[in-house]
Amino acid sequence: MSEHSSAQAIRQVLTETHAWAVVGCSPDPRRDSHRIARMLQGRGFRVIPVNPRVESLLGERCYPTLRDIPATEQIDVVDISGARTGPARTSTRRLPSAPGPSGCSSE
């Protein structure tokens, strides 16, 4: 088991973070990215959807790429969903390093 997927690492991510950028977040409620984002919101996390084809999702403004998210927005975790995230994923901004599970970093 990778140290990134250990119970301790998962617990740390789920208890010490607040805002998740979900790259490839789909407006289709049948898609995993939509269900995961909705579940995160339901558990009190801030979800920042990233999808160049949608203006808003789940009551949040949707950004075309990570780079388009204002620097004033705090992002603790970036979740990259699905294989169709080309433009949204490749146009990334530099995220500050944040303490994370052993071996995890935003750099």
C-alpha positions as CSV (number, residue, x, y, z in Angstrom):
1,M,0.0,0.0,0.0
2,S,1.3,3.4,-0.9
3,E,1.8,5.8,2.0
4,H,-0.5,8.2,0.1
5,S,-3.4,5.8,0.6
6,S,-2.7,4.7,4.1
7,A,-5.5,5.1,6.6
8,Q,-3.5,7.8,8.4
9,A,-2.9,9.8,5.2
10,I,-6.5,9.6,4.2
11,R,-7.7,10.6,7.7
12,Q,-5.3,13.6,7.7
13,V,-6.5,14.8,4.3
14,L,-10.2,14.5,5.4
15,T,-9.7,16.2,8.8
16,E,-7.0,18.9,8.1
17,T,-8.3,20.3,4.8
18,H,-11.3,22.6,3.9
19,A,-11.2,23.5,0.2
20,W,-11.0,21.1,-2.7
21,A,-10.6,22.1,-6.3
22,V,-12.2,19.3,-8.4
23,V,-10.7,19.4,-11.9
24,G,-13.0,17.8,-14.4
25,C,-16.1,18.2,-12.2
26,S,-19.1,17.1,-14.3
27,P,-22.5,18.7,-14.3
28,D,-23.9,15.1,-14.9
29,P,-25.0,13.7,-11.5
30,R,-24.3,10.2,-12.7
31,R,-20.5,10.9,-13.1
32,D,-18.1,10.1,-10.2
33,S,-16.6,13.6,-10.2
34,H,-20.1,15.2,-9.6
35,R,-21.0,12.6,-6.9
36,I,-17.7,13.1,-5.1
37,A,-17.9,16.9,-5.2
38,R,-21.5,16.7,-3.9
39,M,-20.5,14.3,-1.2
40,L,-17.6,16.6,-0.1
41,Q,-20.0,19.6,0.0
42,G,-22.4,17.5,2.1
43,R,-19.6,16.9,4.6
44,G,-18.8,20.5,5.0
45,F,-15.9,20.9,2.5
46,R,-15.7,23.9,0.1
47,V,-15.7,22.6,-3.5
48,I,-14.3,24.7,-6.3
49,P,-15.3,23.0,-9.5
50,V,-12.9,23.3,-12.5
51,N,-14.5,22.6,-15.9
52,P,-14.0,24.9,-19.0
53,R,-17.5,24.0,-20.4
54,V,-19.6,25.0,-17.3
55,E,-20.2,28.4,-15.6
56,S,-21.4,27.0,-12.2
57,L,-21.8,23.7,-10.5
58,L,-23.3,22.7,-7.2
59,G,-24.0,26.3,-6.4
60,E,-20.3,27.4,-6.9
61,R,-18.7,29.3,-9.7
62,C,-16.9,27.0,-12.0
63,Y,-13.5,28.0,-13.3
64,P,-12.1,26.9,-16.7
65,T,-8.6,26.0,-15.3
66,L,-6.8,25.9,-12.0
67,R,-4.9,29.0,-13.2
68,D,-8.2,30.9,-13.4
69,I,-9.0,30.4,-9.7
70,P,-8.1,33.7,-8.0
71,A,-5.1,33.6,-5.8
72,T,-7.3,34.7,-2.9
73,E,-9.1,31.4,-2.9
74,Q,-7.5,28.9,-0.5
75,I,-7.1,25.5,-2.1
76,D,-6.0,22.6,0.2
77,V,-6.5,19.6,-2.2
78,V,-6.7,19.3,-6.0
79,D,-8.7,16.3,-7.1
80,I,-8.2,15.5,-10.8
81,S,-11.2,13.5,-12.0
82,G,-11.5,11.5,-15.2
83,A,-9.4,11.3,-18.3
84,R,-11.1,14.3,-20.1
85,T,-9.4,17.0,-18.1
86,G,-6.9,18.1,-20.7
87,P,-7.2,22.0,-20.8
88,A,-8.3,22.3,-17.2
89,R,-5.5,20.2,-15.9
90,T,-2.6,21.4,-18.1
91,S,-3.2,25.1,-17.5
92,T,-2.3,25.0,-13.8
93,R,-1.1,27.7,-11.5
94,R,1.6,27.2,-9.0
95,L,0.0,26.2,-5.7
96,P,1.8,26.9,-2.5
97,S,3.2,23.9,-0.6
98,A,1.1,22.8,2.2
99,P,1.9,20.3,4.9
100,G,0.3,17.0,3.9
101,P,0.6,13.4,4.5
102,S,4.1,12.0,4.4
103,G,5.3,12.2,0.8
104,C,2.4,14.4,-0.4
105,S,2.9,17.9,-1.5
106,S,1.2,20.3,-3.9
107,E,4.4,20.9,-5.8
